[in-house]
Amino acid sequence: MLFFTVIIQKVTAFTVRYVIIKVIIKSRHSSTRNLLMLNYFTSRKILAQQSQNKSKFVKISLLSLFSLTLFACGQQEVKTKPPAPAVSVYTISTEDIGSYREFVARTEASKEANLRARVEGELIERHFREGSIVEKDQVLLKIDPAAYQAALASAKADLSSRISGEDNAVRNLKRAKELIGDGYISQSDFDRLTTEESQAKAAVKSAQAALEKAELDLSYTTITAPFTGRIGKVNYNVGNVVGPTSSALATLTLTDPIYVSFQVEESLYVSYLQSHHKTKSAEDIALNVSLRLPNNSEYPEKGRLDFADTEIAQGMGTVELRAVFSNTDGIILPGLFVTLITESKKKQSMALIPQAAVQEGQQGKFVLVVDGNNTVKQRHVVLGRRLNAMWVVEKGLSAGEKVIIEGLQKVRPGVEVKPVAKVVDALTGTITQADENDSNTAVTK
């Protein structure tokens, strides 16, 4: 009987040690692991005392140790939920914005004249400074008039001679008419005198035309400004011989007002005509027209459409339109590439979001929205024009929704967050802390 008791005690001790070692290996927490190791070494000590003490106390100790071990193993980890990450949010606002388009355009002078020599001769005078403003009818250039003055004098003398011949022919025909009735002159002589009288009148008219041409040629030796404008570089200096075959002597342009021409796709133009078929002219189109200069500055003056071509450009699929702008200060020069901006006068309420909220993925642009439960959701958006630091949202968002503008790298869709309201400067995009009493989340300076 004693033999079986010893066997049972040893088996029990071995089982306890095996369970404790296995639990120590699988335990993930240091506190549990330390407790198990303590129990393990304690059991070894108790077993060492078995040989000296076979009392009931040893059995009770082993059973208590085994129960304590199982209790420690049965404890489970208590998980602590991490705090929600704080993110900066912007509450979406709306503004009344019209349909918007930008076009690459080029400026043109509203008037332009190439000054050319209409008669041949030496250039003897210049009465302007290149690049200056000249007035209408101001004398600009002068060609040597000597030859044309002589031609005019000759034409005047020839006209006087022709007039005298005409007077003589008229008198001869008058006498012939008085004599032919009495038979004093033949019919052939009368016919001859009639012809001479007609030829004399024709000669006078020819001489008058020659005189007018001589006067006109002489006037062409003085070149004047056809309109008030700015004159460019002169291509021929004083002393050069110029004539009708020469290139332009200089170019005179009028830049106030200034024209801005641009091309519109035929599909867009036809669609607009279908919706505005009652429009009689380009000036009646309800559009706000503005201009952005090559240095990206906004031109302060507003323009208007004044011309639309009557046909589609072959091979291009576009139609040419033209806008006109005031250019009192002469800032806009002909030949500039500019951006012409059109916005319909009929406006609709559209959402605005900061640039900082916009992200882009394989499926396009998107934002992260915080819903009423403070949960992050991804929302794809369709963006329109950009107004300073803000984007116009054509589709995907509505007023009052909150988009994340700071802390985007800390969150993902489905995560709960702690939203912190922020203010965004609509001009610069600067993000600042929101005033609790301020319901506006976008500040426009």
LINZI-V781354 format. One record per pair of residues at least 4 apart in sequence whose C-alpha atoms are under 8 Angstrom apart, sorted by sequence separation. I is the first residue (numbers start at 0). J is the second residue. D is the distance in Angstrom with one decimal. If there is no record, write none. Layout:
i & j & d
I & J & D
I & J & D
This chain:
i & j & d
0 & 4 & 6.4
1 & 5 & 6.4
2 & 6 & 6.4
3 & 7 & 6.2
4 & 8 & 6.3
5 & 9 & 6.3
6 & 10 & 6.2
7 & 11 & 6.1
8 & 12 & 6.2
9 & 13 & 6.1
10 & 14 & 6.2
11 & 15 & 6.3
12 & 16 & 6.3
13 & 17 & 6.2
14 & 18 & 6.2
15 & 19 & 6.2
16 & 20 & 6.1
17 & 21 & 6.2
18 & 22 & 6.1
19 & 23 & 6.1
20 & 24 & 6.3
21 & 25 & 6.4
22 & 26 & 5.8
27 & 31 & 8.0
28 & 32 & 6.2
29 & 33 & 6.0
30 & 34 & 6.3
31 & 35 & 6.2
32 & 36 & 6.2
33 & 37 & 6.2
34 & 38 & 6.3
35 & 39 & 6.1
36 & 40 & 6.4
37 & 41 & 6.1
38 & 42 & 6.1
39 & 43 & 6.4
40 & 44 & 6.3
41 & 45 & 6.3
42 & 46 & 6.1
43 & 47 & 6.2
44 & 48 & 6.5
45 & 49 & 6.6
46 & 50 & 7.7
48 & 52 & 6.0
49 & 53 & 5.8
53 & 57 & 6.7
54 & 58 & 7.3
55 & 59 & 6.4
56 & 60 & 6.1
57 & 61 & 6.2
58 & 62 & 6.2
59 & 63 & 6.1
60 & 64 & 6.0
61 & 65 & 6.1
62 & 66 & 6.2
63 & 67 & 6.1
64 & 68 & 6.2
65 & 69 & 6.3
66 & 70 & 6.1
67 & 71 & 6.2
68 & 72 & 6.2
69 & 73 & 6.1
70 & 74 & 6.7
127 & 131 & 7.4
133 & 137 & 6.7
144 & 148 & 6.0
145 & 149 & 6.3
146 & 150 & 6.3
147 & 151 & 6.1
148 & 152 & 6.3
149 & 153 & 6.2
150 & 154 & 6.1
151 & 155 & 6.2
152 & 156 & 6.3
153 & 157 & 6.1
154 & 158 & 6.1
155 & 159 & 6.4
156 & 160 & 6.3
157 & 161 & 6.2
158 & 162 & 6.1
159 & 163 & 6.3
160 & 164 & 6.3
161 & 165 & 6.1
162 & 166 & 6.3
163 & 167 & 6.4
164 & 168 & 6.2
165 & 169 & 6.1
166 & 170 & 6.3
167 & 171 & 6.2
168 & 172 & 6.2
169 & 173 & 6.2
170 & 174 & 6.4
171 & 175 & 6.2
172 & 176 & 6.2
173 & 177 & 6.7
174 & 178 & 6.4
175 & 179 & 5.9
176 & 180 & 7.2
177 & 181 & 7.8
178 & 182 & 6.4
179 & 183 & 5.8
184 & 188 & 6.5
185 & 189 & 6.5
186 & 190 & 6.2
187 & 191 & 6.2
188 & 192 & 6.3
189 & 193 & 6.2
190 & 194 & 6.3
191 & 195 & 6.2
192 & 196 & 6.2
193 & 197 & 6.4
194 & 198 & 6.1
195 & 199 & 6.0
196 & 200 & 6.4
197 & 201 & 6.3
198 & 202 & 6.1
199 & 203 & 6.3
200 & 204 & 6.5
201 & 205 & 6.2
202 & 206 & 6.1
203 & 207 & 6.1
204 & 208 & 6.3
205 & 209 & 6.2
206 & 210 & 6.1
207 & 211 & 6.3
208 & 212 & 6.2
209 & 213 & 6.1
210 & 214 & 6.2
211 & 215 & 6.1
212 & 216 & 6.0
213 & 217 & 6.1
214 & 218 & 6.2
215 & 219 & 6.3
216 & 220 & 6.9
217 & 221 & 7.8
235 & 239 & 6.3
241 & 245 & 5.9
253 & 257 & 7.7
254 & 258 & 8.0
263 & 267 & 6.9
264 & 268 & 6.2
265 & 269 & 6.0
266 & 270 & 6.1
267 & 271 & 6.2
268 & 272 & 6.2
269 & 273 & 6.2
270 & 274 & 6.5
271 & 275 & 6.0
272 & 276 & 5.1
279 & 283 & 6.8
280 & 284 & 7.4
291 & 295 & 5.8
292 & 296 & 5.5
311 & 315 & 7.9
312 & 316 & 5.9
326 & 330 & 6.7
331 & 335 & 7.4
352 & 356 & 6.9
353 & 357 & 7.4
359 & 363 & 5.4
360 & 364 & 6.2
369 & 373 & 5.4
370 & 374 & 5.6
385 & 389 & 5.8
386 & 390 & 6.1
392 & 396 & 6.9
396 & 400 & 7.2
403 & 407 & 6.7
406 & 410 & 7.2
407 & 411 & 7.8
410 & 414 & 6.4
424 & 428 & 4.9
425 & 429 & 8.0
433 & 437 & 7.1
434 & 438 & 7.9
26 & 31 & 6.8
27 & 32 & 7.6
52 & 57 & 7.3
178 & 183 & 5.4
179 & 184 & 5.4
184 & 189 & 7.0
263 & 268 & 6.4
278 & 283 & 6.1
291 & 296 & 5.8
292 & 297 & 6.3
311 & 316 & 6.2
312 & 317 & 5.6
326 & 331 & 6.6
359 & 364 & 4.1
360 & 365 & 7.4
369 & 374 & 5.4
370 & 375 & 6.7
385 & 390 & 4.6
386 & 391 & 7.3
423 & 428 & 5.7
424 & 429 & 5.2
26 & 32 & 6.0
127 & 133 & 7.5
178 & 184 & 6.3
179 & 185 & 6.9
278 & 284 & 6.8
291 & 297 & 4.6
292 & 298 & 6.5
311 & 317 & 5.6
312 & 318 & 6.0
358 & 364 & 5.6
359 & 365 & 5.9
369 & 375 & 4.7
370 & 376 & 7.3
384 & 390 & 6.2
385 & 391 & 6.1
410 & 416 & 7.8
423 & 429 & 5.6
424 & 430 & 6.6
179 & 186 & 7.3
290 & 297 & 6.2
291 & 298 & 5.8
311 & 318 & 4.9
312 & 319 & 7.9
357 & 364 & 6.6
358 & 365 & 5.3
368 & 375 & 5.6
369 & 376 & 6.3
383 & 390 & 6.8
384 & 391 & 5.6
423 & 430 & 4.7
433 & 440 & 7.2
23 & 31 & 7.9
49 & 57 & 7.1
289 & 297 & 7.9
290 & 298 & 5.4
310 & 318 & 6.6
311 & 319 & 7.9
357 & 365 & 6.0
358 & 366 & 6.0
367 & 375 & 6.3
368 & 376 & 5.1
382 & 390 & 6.5
383 & 391 & 5.1
422 & 430 & 5.6
423 & 431 & 6.5
23 & 32 & 5.3
175 & 184 & 7.2
289 & 298 & 7.1
357 & 366 & 5.4
367 & 376 & 5.6
368 & 377 & 6.1
382 & 391 & 5.8
383 & 392 & 5.9
421 & 430 & 6.5
422 & 431 & 5.2
179 & 189 & 7.3
308 & 318 & 6.2
356 & 366 & 5.9
367 & 377 & 4.7
368 & 378 & 6.7
382 & 392 & 4.6
383 & 393 & 5.8
421 & 431 & 5.8
422 & 432 & 5.9
289 & 300 & 7.3
290 & 301 & 7.5
307 & 318 & 7.5
308 & 319 & 5.4
356 & 367 & 7.5
366 & 377 & 6.0
367 & 378 & 6.2
381 & 392 & 6.0
382 & 393 & 5.5
421 & 432 & 4.8
422 & 433 & 5.0
23 & 35 & 6.2
45 & 57 & 7.2
126 & 138 & 6.4
127 & 139 & 5.9
289 & 301 & 5.1
290 & 302 & 8.0
307 & 319 & 6.1
308 & 320 & 6.3
365 & 377 & 6.8
366 & 378 & 5.4
380 & 392 & 6.9
381 & 393 & 5.5
382 & 394 & 7.1
420 & 432 & 7.1
421 & 433 & 4.6
22 & 35 & 7.6
23 & 36 & 7.0
126 & 139 & 4.8
176 & 189 & 7.5
234 & 247 & 7.1
235 & 248 & 5.9
288 & 301 & 6.0
289 & 302 & 5.9
307 & 320 & 4.4
365 & 378 & 5.4
366 & 379 & 6.5
380 & 393 & 7.6
381 & 394 & 5.0
420 & 433 & 5.8
125 & 139 & 5.8
126 & 140 & 6.1
175 & 189 & 6.0
234 & 248 & 5.1
287 & 301 & 7.5
288 & 302 & 5.1
306 & 320 & 5.7
307 & 321 & 6.4
365 & 379 & 4.1
366 & 380 & 7.3
380 & 394 & 5.7
381 & 395 & 6.5
20 & 35 & 7.9
45 & 60 & 7.8
125 & 140 & 4.6
233 & 248 & 5.7
234 & 249 & 6.0
287 & 302 & 7.5
288 & 303 & 5.8
306 & 321 & 5.1
364 & 379 & 6.0
365 & 380 & 5.4
380 & 395 & 4.5
19 & 35 & 6.1
20 & 36 & 7.9
45 & 61 & 7.6
124 & 140 & 5.5
125 & 141 & 6.6
233 & 249 & 4.7
287 & 303 & 7.3
288 & 304 & 7.6
304 & 320 & 7.5
305 & 321 & 6.1
306 & 322 & 7.0
363 & 379 & 7.2
364 & 380 & 6.0
379 & 395 & 6.2
380 & 396 & 7.0
425 & 441 & 5.9
19 & 36 & 7.6
123 & 140 & 7.8
124 & 141 & 4.9
172 & 189 & 7.3
175 & 192 & 7.6
232 & 249 & 5.9
233 & 250 & 7.8
286 & 303 & 7.8
304 & 321 & 5.9
305 & 322 & 5.6
364 & 381 & 7.2
378 & 395 & 6.9
422 & 439 & 7.7
423 & 440 & 6.3
424 & 441 & 5.7
425 & 442 & 5.6
426 & 443 & 6.2
122 & 140 & 7.4
123 & 141 & 5.8
124 & 142 & 7.1
231 & 249 & 6.1
232 & 250 & 7.3
304 & 322 & 4.1
305 & 323 & 6.6
378 & 396 & 8.0
422 & 440 & 4.7
423 & 441 & 4.9
424 & 442 & 4.6
425 & 443 & 5.1
426 & 444 & 6.8
19 & 38 & 7.7
20 & 39 & 7.5
42 & 61 & 7.1
122 & 141 & 6.0
123 & 142 & 5.5
230 & 249 & 7.0
231 & 250 & 5.4
303 & 322 & 5.3
304 & 323 & 6.3
421 & 440 & 6.8
422 & 441 & 5.7
423 & 442 & 6.1
424 & 443 & 6.0
425 & 444 & 7.6
19 & 39 & 6.3
122 & 142 & 4.5
123 & 143 & 5.9
172 & 192 & 5.4
230 & 250 & 5.8
231 & 251 & 6.3
284 & 304 & 7.5
302 & 322 & 6.4
303 & 323 & 5.6
422 & 442 & 7.1
424 & 444 & 7.6
121 & 142 & 5.5
122 & 143 & 6.3
171 & 192 & 6.6
172 & 193 & 6.0
230 & 251 & 4.3
231 & 252 & 8.0
282 & 303 & 6.8
302 & 323 & 5.5
303 & 324 & 7.0
42 & 64 & 7.2
120 & 142 & 5.8
121 & 143 & 5.4
229 & 251 & 5.7
230 & 252 & 6.4
282 & 304 & 5.3
302 & 324 & 4.6
16 & 39 & 6.2
119 & 142 & 7.9
120 & 143 & 5.9
228 & 251 & 6.2
229 & 252 & 5.4
281 & 304 & 5.6
282 & 305 & 5.0
301 & 324 & 6.6
302 & 325 & 7.3
120 & 144 & 7.9
168 & 192 & 7.0
172 & 196 & 6.9
228 & 252 & 5.3
229 & 253 & 6.4
281 & 305 & 5.3
282 & 306 & 7.4
300 & 324 & 6.9
301 & 325 & 7.9
228 & 253 & 4.6
229 & 254 & 7.9
280 & 305 & 7.7
281 & 306 & 5.4
300 & 325 & 6.6
16 & 42 & 7.3
38 & 64 & 6.8
227 & 253 & 7.0
228 & 254 & 7.3
280 & 306 & 7.5
281 & 307 & 6.0
168 & 195 & 6.0
169 & 196 & 5.5
224 & 251 & 7.8
280 & 307 & 7.9
168 & 196 & 4.5
12 & 42 & 7.5
38 & 68 & 7.0
370 & 400 & 7.6
165 & 196 & 6.4
168 & 199 & 6.6
369 & 400 & 7.6
370 & 401 & 7.3
368 & 400 & 7.2
369 & 401 & 5.6
35 & 68 & 6.6
368 & 401 & 5.6
369 & 402 & 6.2
12 & 46 & 7.0
165 & 199 & 4.4
288 & 322 & 7.9
354 & 388 & 6.0
368 & 402 & 4.5
369 & 403 & 7.2
164 & 199 & 5.9
165 & 200 & 5.5
353 & 388 & 6.1
354 & 389 & 5.7
367 & 402 & 5.7
368 & 403 & 6.3
375 & 410 & 7.6
376 & 411 & 7.8
377 & 412 & 5.9
35 & 71 & 7.6
353 & 389 & 4.5
354 & 390 & 6.4
366 & 402 & 6.7
367 & 403 & 5.7
375 & 411 & 6.7
376 & 412 & 4.7
388 & 424 & 7.7
389 & 425 & 6.0
34 & 71 & 7.7
162 & 199 & 7.7
165 & 202 & 7.9
352 & 389 & 5.4
353 & 390 & 6.2
366 & 403 & 7.4
375 & 412 & 4.9
376 & 413 & 6.1
388 & 425 & 5.4
389 & 426 & 7.8
161 & 199 & 6.7
162 & 200 & 7.8
165 & 203 & 7.1
351 & 389 & 6.1
352 & 390 & 5.4
374 & 412 & 7.6
375 & 413 & 5.2
387 & 425 & 6.6
388 & 426 & 5.4
161 & 200 & 8.0
351 & 390 & 5.5
352 & 391 & 6.8
374 & 413 & 5.8
375 & 414 & 5.5
386 & 425 & 7.9
387 & 426 & 5.1
388 & 427 & 5.7
389 & 428 & 7.5
31 & 71 & 6.7
351 & 391 & 4.8
352 & 392 & 7.2
367 & 407 & 7.9
374 & 414 & 5.6
375 & 415 & 6.3
386 & 426 & 7.9
387 & 427 & 7.0
388 & 428 & 4.9
31 & 72 & 7.6
161 & 202 & 5.9
162 & 203 & 5.6
350 & 391 & 6.0
351 & 392 & 5.9
374 & 415 & 4.4
375 & 416 & 7.1
161 & 203 & 4.9
293 & 335 & 7.7
349 & 391 & 6.7
350 & 392 & 5.3
373 & 415 & 5.6
374 & 416 & 6.2
293 & 336 & 6.7
349 & 392 & 6.5
350 & 393 & 7.4
372 & 415 & 7.8
373 & 416 & 5.6
292 & 336 & 7.9
293 & 337 & 5.7
349 & 393 & 6.7
373 & 417 & 6.7
158 & 203 & 6.1
161 & 206 & 6.9
292 & 337 & 5.2
293 & 338 & 7.8
367 & 412 & 7.5
373 & 418 & 7.1
265 & 311 & 7.1
291 & 337 & 6.0
292 & 338 & 6.6
350 & 396 & 6.9
356 & 402 & 6.6
290 & 337 & 7.1
291 & 338 & 5.0
350 & 397 & 6.1
356 & 403 & 5.9
369 & 416 & 8.0
158 & 206 & 4.7
290 & 338 & 5.9
291 & 339 & 6.4
350 & 398 & 6.1
356 & 404 & 4.6
12 & 61 & 7.1
19 & 68 & 6.8
157 & 206 & 6.2
158 & 207 & 6.1
290 & 339 & 4.8
291 & 340 & 7.5
355 & 404 & 5.4
356 & 405 & 7.8
369 & 418 & 7.6
8 & 58 & 7.6
11 & 61 & 8.0
15 & 65 & 6.0
22 & 72 & 6.9
268 & 318 & 7.5
289 & 339 & 6.1
290 & 340 & 5.9
355 & 405 & 7.6
155 & 206 & 7.9
265 & 316 & 5.6
288 & 339 & 7.2
289 & 340 & 5.1
353 & 404 & 7.6
154 & 206 & 6.6
158 & 210 & 7.4
264 & 316 & 6.3
265 & 317 & 4.9
288 & 340 & 5.8
289 & 341 & 6.5
154 & 207 & 7.9
264 & 317 & 4.6
265 & 318 & 6.3
288 & 341 & 4.8
263 & 317 & 5.3
264 & 318 & 6.6
287 & 341 & 5.7
288 & 342 & 6.7
154 & 209 & 6.0
155 & 210 & 6.0
262 & 317 & 5.8
263 & 318 & 5.4
286 & 341 & 6.2
287 & 342 & 5.1
154 & 210 & 4.8
262 & 318 & 5.6
263 & 319 & 6.4
286 & 342 & 5.6
287 & 343 & 6.1
262 & 319 & 4.7
263 & 320 & 7.2
286 & 343 & 4.6
287 & 344 & 6.2
261 & 319 & 5.8
262 & 320 & 6.2
285 & 343 & 6.3
286 & 344 & 5.4
151 & 210 & 6.2
154 & 213 & 6.9
260 & 319 & 6.9
261 & 320 & 5.6
285 & 344 & 5.8
260 & 320 & 5.8
261 & 321 & 6.3
285 & 345 & 7.9
260 & 321 & 4.3
151 & 213 & 4.7
259 & 321 & 5.5
260 & 322 & 6.4
150 & 213 & 5.9
151 & 214 & 6.0
258 & 321 & 6.6
259 & 322 & 5.1
258 & 322 & 5.8
259 & 323 & 6.1
148 & 213 & 7.8
258 & 323 & 4.7
259 & 324 & 7.7
147 & 213 & 6.5
151 & 217 & 7.6
257 & 323 & 5.7
258 & 324 & 6.5
147 & 214 & 7.9
256 & 323 & 6.5
257 & 324 & 5.4
256 & 324 & 5.6
257 & 325 & 6.4
147 & 216 & 6.4
148 & 217 & 6.3
255 & 324 & 7.8
256 & 325 & 4.6
257 & 326 & 6.2
147 & 217 & 5.1
255 & 325 & 5.8
256 & 326 & 5.4
353 & 423 & 7.2
255 & 326 & 4.7
256 & 327 & 7.5
254 & 326 & 6.6
255 & 327 & 5.9
353 & 425 & 7.6
144 & 217 & 6.2
355 & 428 & 7.9
255 & 329 & 7.2
257 & 331 & 7.4
354 & 428 & 7.4
254 & 329 & 6.9
353 & 428 & 6.8
144 & 220 & 5.9
257 & 333 & 7.7
143 & 220 & 6.6
254 & 331 & 7.7
142 & 220 & 4.6
254 & 332 & 7.1
261 & 339 & 7.9
141 & 220 & 5.5
142 & 221 & 6.3
254 & 333 & 7.3
141 & 221 & 4.6
259 & 339 & 8.0
140 & 221 & 6.1
141 & 222 & 6.1
139 & 221 & 7.7
140 & 222 & 5.1
138 & 221 & 6.9
139 & 222 & 5.7
140 & 223 & 7.1
138 & 222 & 6.0
139 & 223 & 5.2
138 & 223 & 4.3
139 & 224 & 6.7
137 & 223 & 5.2
138 & 224 & 6.7
136 & 223 & 5.1
137 & 224 & 5.4
135 & 223 & 7.6
136 & 224 & 4.8
135 & 224 & 5.1
136 & 225 & 6.0
134 & 224 & 6.7
135 & 225 & 5.6
136 & 226 & 7.0
133 & 224 & 7.1
135 & 226 & 4.2
134 & 226 & 6.5
135 & 227 & 4.6
134 & 227 & 4.3
135 & 228 & 7.9
133 & 227 & 5.7
134 & 228 & 6.7
132 & 227 & 7.2
133 & 228 & 5.7
132 & 228 & 5.5
133 & 229 & 6.1
132 & 229 & 4.3
133 & 230 & 6.8
118 & 216 & 6.5
131 & 229 & 5.5
132 & 230 & 6.4
117 & 216 & 8.0
130 & 229 & 6.1
131 & 230 & 5.9
130 & 230 & 5.2
131 & 231 & 7.6
118 & 219 & 6.3
129 & 230 & 6.2
130 & 231 & 4.9
117 & 219 & 6.1
118 & 220 & 6.8
129 & 231 & 5.4
130 & 232 & 6.7
116 & 219 & 7.5
117 & 220 & 7.9
129 & 232 & 5.3
116 & 220 & 7.9
129 & 233 & 6.8
116 & 222 & 7.8
114 & 222 & 7.9
125 & 237 & 7.0
112 & 225 & 8.0
124 & 237 & 6.1
122 & 236 & 7.3
123 & 237 & 5.2
122 & 237 & 5.0
123 & 238 & 5.9
121 & 237 & 7.7
122 & 238 & 5.3
121 & 238 & 5.9
122 & 239 & 5.5
121 & 239 & 5.6
122 & 240 & 6.0
121 & 240 & 4.2
122 & 241 & 6.8
120 & 240 & 5.3
121 & 241 & 6.2
119 & 240 & 7.1
120 & 241 & 5.7
119 & 241 & 5.5
120 & 242 & 6.4
118 & 241 & 7.8
119 & 242 & 3.9
118 & 242 & 5.3
119 & 243 & 6.6
116 & 241 & 6.4
117 & 242 & 6.1
118 & 243 & 6.0
116 & 242 & 5.1
117 & 243 & 4.9
115 & 242 & 7.9
116 & 243 & 5.3
115 & 243 & 7.0
116 & 245 & 7.2
115 & 245 & 7.4
115 & 246 & 6.8
116 & 247 & 7.7
115 & 247 & 4.8
116 & 248 & 7.2
114 & 247 & 5.4
115 & 248 & 5.4
113 & 247 & 5.6
114 & 248 & 5.5
115 & 249 & 7.5
113 & 248 & 7.4
114 & 249 & 5.4
113 & 249 & 6.1
114 & 250 & 5.8
113 & 250 & 4.6
114 & 251 & 7.3
112 & 250 & 5.7
113 & 251 & 6.4
111 & 250 & 7.1
112 & 251 & 5.1
111 & 251 & 5.7
112 & 252 & 6.4
111 & 252 & 4.3
110 & 252 & 5.6
111 & 253 & 6.3
109 & 252 & 7.6
110 & 253 & 4.9
108 & 252 & 6.1
109 & 253 & 5.8
110 & 254 & 7.3
108 & 253 & 5.7
109 & 254 & 5.9
108 & 254 & 5.0
109 & 255 & 7.2
107 & 254 & 7.8
108 & 255 & 8.0
109 & 256 & 6.3
108 & 256 & 7.8
109 & 257 & 5.4
108 & 257 & 5.4
109 & 258 & 5.6
107 & 257 & 6.3
108 & 258 & 5.9
106 & 257 & 6.9
107 & 258 & 4.9
106 & 258 & 5.6
107 & 259 & 6.0
106 & 259 & 4.4
107 & 260 & 7.3
105 & 259 & 5.6
106 & 260 & 6.3
104 & 259 & 6.3
105 & 260 & 5.5
104 & 260 & 5.6
105 & 261 & 6.6
104 & 261 & 4.5
103 & 261 & 6.4
104 & 262 & 7.5
102 & 261 & 6.7
103 & 262 & 7.8
102 & 262 & 7.5
102 & 263 & 7.9
108 & 332 & 7.8
106 & 331 & 7.7
107 & 332 & 7.7
108 & 333 & 5.4
106 & 332 & 7.0
107 & 333 & 4.6
106 & 333 & 5.0
107 & 334 & 5.9
105 & 333 & 7.9
106 & 334 & 5.1
105 & 334 & 6.0
106 & 335 & 5.3
105 & 335 & 5.5
106 & 336 & 6.7
105 & 336 & 4.6
106 & 337 & 7.4
104 & 336 & 5.8
105 & 337 & 5.9
103 & 336 & 7.1
104 & 337 & 5.3
103 & 337 & 6.2
104 & 338 & 5.7
103 & 338 & 4.9
104 & 339 & 6.1
102 & 338 & 5.6
103 & 339 & 6.4
101 & 338 & 6.4
102 & 339 & 5.2
101 & 339 & 5.7
102 & 340 & 6.5
101 & 340 & 4.6
100 & 340 & 5.9
101 & 341 & 6.5
99 & 340 & 7.3
100 & 341 & 5.4
99 & 341 & 5.8
100 & 342 & 6.6
99 & 342 & 4.5
98 & 342 & 5.3
99 & 343 & 6.8
97 & 342 & 5.5
98 & 343 & 5.2
97 & 343 & 5.0
97 & 344 & 6.3
98 & 345 & 7.9
97 & 345 & 5.9
98 & 346 & 7.2
97 & 346 & 4.0
96 & 346 & 4.9
97 & 347 & 6.1
95 & 346 & 5.5
96 & 347 & 5.5
95 & 347 & 5.0
96 & 348 & 6.2
94 & 347 & 7.8
95 & 348 & 4.3
96 & 349 & 6.4
94 & 348 & 5.2
95 & 349 & 6.3
93 & 348 & 5.9
94 & 349 & 5.6
93 & 349 & 5.1
94 & 350 & 6.6
93 & 350 & 4.3
94 & 351 & 7.4
92 & 350 & 5.8
93 & 351 & 5.8
91 & 350 & 6.5
92 & 351 & 6.0
91 & 351 & 6.3
92 & 352 & 7.8
91 & 352 & 6.3
89 & 352 & 7.9
88 & 369 & 8.0
99 & 384 & 7.0
93 & 398 & 6.1
91 & 397 & 7.1
92 & 398 & 5.2
91 & 398 & 5.0
92 & 399 & 6.5
90 & 398 & 7.6
91 & 399 & 5.1
90 & 399 & 5.6
91 & 400 & 5.5
90 & 400 & 5.7
91 & 401 & 6.2
90 & 401 & 4.5
91 & 402 & 7.4
89 & 401 & 5.4
90 & 402 & 6.6
88 & 401 & 5.8
89 & 402 & 5.4
88 & 402 & 5.3
89 & 403 & 6.4
88 & 403 & 4.4
89 & 404 & 6.6
87 & 403 & 5.7
88 & 404 & 5.6
86 & 403 & 6.6
87 & 404 & 5.7
88 & 405 & 7.1
86 & 404 & 7.7
87 & 405 & 4.8
86 & 405 & 5.8
87 & 406 & 6.6
86 & 406 & 5.0
85 & 406 & 7.4
86 & 407 & 7.5
84 & 409 & 7.2
84 & 410 & 7.6
86 & 416 & 6.8
88 & 418 & 6.0
90 & 420 & 7.6
84 & 415 & 7.7
85 & 416 & 5.9
86 & 417 & 6.2
87 & 418 & 5.9
88 & 419 & 5.8
89 & 420 & 6.1
83 & 415 & 6.0
84 & 416 & 5.1
85 & 417 & 4.5
86 & 418 & 5.2
87 & 419 & 4.7
88 & 420 & 5.1
89 & 421 & 5.8
83 & 416 & 4.8
84 & 417 & 5.8
85 & 418 & 5.9
86 & 419 & 5.9
87 & 420 & 5.9
88 & 421 & 6.0
89 & 422 & 6.9
83 & 417 & 5.8
85 & 419 & 6.8
87 & 421 & 6.1
89 & 423 & 7.6
92 & 440 & 7.5
91 & 440 & 7.6
92 & 441 & 7.6
90 & 440 & 6.1
89 & 440 & 6.5
